[in-house]
Amino acid sequence: MNEDDKARQLVIDYKQTFGTRYGKRVLEHLKLMANFNVAVVPNDHNGKIDALEVMRQEGMRSVIIGIETMLNTDPSEEKGIQNEQ
């Protein structure tokens, strides 16, 4: 399987995983865990911005955005999706 075929198959795999009712529920749960749709700036106990918590939340948001990007991708047109293993 060449790289373009692998990229197309990866898009299909995401759609088959997260396109089901089960996958949609899991994705919604991930969004809740990540405060995905809430503009929150975490503060520490002294009221200062907690930079590590901001980075952790942004990392979680980034994963969700990646999943949604794959769900909105047409596998027949996709080429060269990077797959980190």
Backbone torsions as a table, in degrees:
resi	resn	phi	psi	omega
1	MET	NA	126.2	-179.7
2	ASN	-80.8	174.8	-174.5
3	GLU	-63.5	-38.9	178.5
4	ASP	-65.1	-40.3	177.9
5	ASP	-64.8	-39.6	177.7
6	LYS	-63.2	-41.7	179.6
7	ALA	-63.7	-44.5	178.3
8	ARG	-63.0	-42.9	-179.6
9	GLN	-64.7	-36.2	178.9
10	LEU	-63.4	-41.8	176.3
11	VAL	-60.9	-45.0	178.4
12	ILE	-61.0	-42.8	179.4
13	ASP	-60.4	-43.7	177.7
14	TYR	-61.9	-44.6	-179.5
15	LYS	-64.1	-39.0	179.2
16	GLN	-70.6	-31.9	-179.3
17	THR	-78.7	-54.0	-173.6
18	PHE	-93.7	-5.2	178.8
19	GLY	-85.1	-10.8	178.0
20	THR	-80.0	166.0	177.4
21	ARG	-62.7	-33.4	178.5
22	TYR	-68.3	-46.1	179.5
23	GLY	-63.3	-37.8	178.1
24	LYS	-64.8	-39.2	177.5
25	ARG	-65.1	-41.6	178.6
26	VAL	-62.9	-44.0	-179.9
27	LEU	-63.0	-40.9	176.9
28	GLU	-63.5	-38.3	177.6
29	HIS	-65.6	-41.8	176.9
30	LEU	-60.2	-39.6	178.1
31	LYS	-63.3	-40.8	177.4
32	LEU	-63.4	-44.4	-179.7
33	MET	-62.3	-33.4	-176.2
34	ALA	-92.8	2.8	-173.3
35	ASN	49.8	45.1	-170.3
36	PHE	-59.0	-42.1	-175.3
37	ASN	-101.5	18.4	-177.7
38	VAL	-121.7	128.4	177.0
39	ALA	-82.9	97.6	-177.3
40	VAL	-122.7	132.0	172.1
41	VAL	-112.5	104.2	-176.4
42	PRO	-66.8	137.1	177.9
43	ASN	-113.8	151.8	174.4
44	ASP	-83.0	-175.3	-176.7
45	HIS	-66.8	-13.3	177.7
46	ASN	-98.0	3.4	179.7
47	GLY	85.2	4.5	177.7
48	LYS	-88.6	151.5	178.5
49	ILE	-62.8	130.4	179.4
50	ASP	-91.4	95.6	-174.7
51	ALA	-60.4	-37.6	179.6
52	LEU	-65.8	-39.5	178.0
53	GLU	-68.3	-38.4	175.8
54	VAL	-59.4	-45.7	179.6
55	MET	-65.0	-39.6	179.0
56	ARG	-63.1	-46.5	179.3
57	GLN	-64.7	-39.6	179.5
58	GLU	-66.4	-35.3	175.3
59	GLY	-63.0	-41.8	177.7
60	MET	-65.0	-42.1	177.7
61	ARG	-62.0	-39.1	-179.6
62	SER	-61.6	-39.5	178.0
63	VAL	-64.3	-44.7	-180.0
64	ILE	-63.8	-42.1	177.3
65	ILE	-60.9	-40.0	177.4
66	GLY	-62.3	-41.9	178.3
67	ILE	-63.8	-47.3	-179.5
68	GLU	-64.0	-34.8	176.6
69	THR	-61.5	-43.9	178.8
70	MET	-64.5	-38.0	179.8
71	LEU	-67.3	-26.9	-179.1
72	ASN	-96.2	8.1	-178.5
73	THR	-95.9	138.2	175.6
74	ASP	-87.6	114.1	-176.4
75	PRO	-62.7	-23.8	-179.5
76	SER	-74.7	-16.2	-178.9
77	GLU	-110.7	-6.5	-172.8
78	GLU	-83.4	137.4	176.2
79	LYS	-137.6	137.9	168.1
80	GLY	67.5	33.7	174.0
81	ILE	-65.5	132.7	179.4
82	GLN	-75.8	127.2	178.8
83	ASN	-118.6	105.0	179.4
84	GLU	-83.9	127.4	179.5
85	GLN	-124.7	NA	NA
